[in-house]
């Protein structure tokens, strides 16, 4: 299940709804992404705005979630991704995977996080004390996502 929304979300309530009736679940993994103001990143962050193309974004998130469900035997999965203006401390994204066994839940959750960071069509603009700027992709995110690339089989 995926949702793209401007409003905040309550992680506990989201997880409870996702797991309702899934009695075969043996492990649940979750990740909450939060707007960070880290002095090591440069000038103080006042706010961040995430933009997206409605329709295109949902289709891509559905495809990413479908890929996780093809790779792992999941009982349930959830991606809630926000857009709009957020300030440090606000929640941005929730990823939850539930499986019969913990390894599938943990691996699929990490996969979803890594692929969302590099493949989800969101554009990030930061407001800092020095002005506004668009955030560029980070090489470290590409490296993290690369470990999930499937090598084509040789016939």
N, C-alpha and C positions, 0 to 999 in steps of 0.2 A: 504494500500500500504506500502510495506517495501523496504528499500534499505540499503545495507551494503557497505560502500565505504571508501576509504582512504582520499578522498578530503573533504575539508570543505564544508559547505552548508550555504545558505543565508536564515534565518528563514522566513523573510517576503515574499520572492519570493516563498518559499515552501508552505506557508500557502495560498497565492494567487492562486497557481496552484491547490492545493487541493480543494479549495472552488469554483473554477470556474464552474458555471452552477448549483450549489447546492442552489437553492433559498428557500428551505424549512428549511435551517439551521437557528436556533434561538440563538445558543450559540456555541462558539468555546473555547476550553481549550488547552493550550500548555505548554510545559515544555522544557527547554533547559538545558542540563547538560554540565558543564564546568570543565575543569581541574583546580583543586584548589591547591594552595600552602598555607596551613594554618599552622602557627607556632605551633598551639596546636597539630598538627598531628605528630610532630617530626622534624627531620632534613629537611632543605630546599629542596624542590622538584625541580629538574632540568628538568625532563621530565617523561612522562609516556608512555608506549607502550602497546597497546591492541592487543592481538593475538586472532585468531579465526580459526575455520575449515570451509572453504568455502563449501557451500552446506548444511552442518549440521546447521550452524548458521542461514541461511535464512529460513530453514524449521522450526526451533524453533521460530523465530520471527513471521513467518506466523501463527503458531499455537497459539501464545500468542495473536496476533491481532485478530484472529478468535474467540478466547474465549471472548475477549472484545465485539466483534460484536454480539455474542450470548447472552451475559448478558445485554447489553444496545442496545437500538434502535438508532444506529448511522447512520448518513447520509454519513460520510466519516471519515477515520482515516489514520494516517501516522506515520511511525517510520523510522527515518533516523539515523543509528548508524555508527560511524566511527571506523576504526581500524588503527593500525600503531602508529608511534611515534608522540606525541603531547606534547606541553609545557604549563605551567600555562597560563590560559586565553583562550586557544583554546576550541572550542566547541566539545563535544563528541557525544551528542545525542539530537535529536529533536523528541518529541512526540506531536502529534496534534490529537484531537478528535473534531468532529463537530456533533451536534445533534439538534433536533427540540427544545429541552429545555436544559437550562444550567446545571441542576443537572446531567443529563446523560452525558453531555460533561465533567463536572468536575470529576465525580466519575470514569468514564472510563479512563480518562487521568491519574488519580492517580493510578488506578489499573495497567495500562500498565507500569508506572514508577516502581512501586513496584515489579511487576513480572519480568520485564527486569533485574532489579538489582539482582534478586535471581535465575532466570531460564535461562537467555540468556547465551549461551556458549562463553563467552569472558574471557580471562585470562589477568590480569593486572600486569605489571612489572614496578616498579618505580625506577628511577635514582635519588638518593639524594647525598648530599655532603658526606654521609657516605658509599656510594656504591649502588649496585643494589639489589633489593629483590622483590619477588613475593608478591602480596597483597592477604591477606587471607579474606575470607568471614566474614562479620560483623553480630553479633547476632541481632543488631538493624534492619538490613535489613530483616532478617527472621521474626522478630516480625511484621514489617510493612506488609510483604506479607501474613502472617498468617491470617490477618483479611479478606482476600479475599477467603480463603478456603471455599468451599461449603461443608456443612455437608451432608452426604448421607441420603436419605430419608428412614424412617423406614416404612416397609409395614405391 
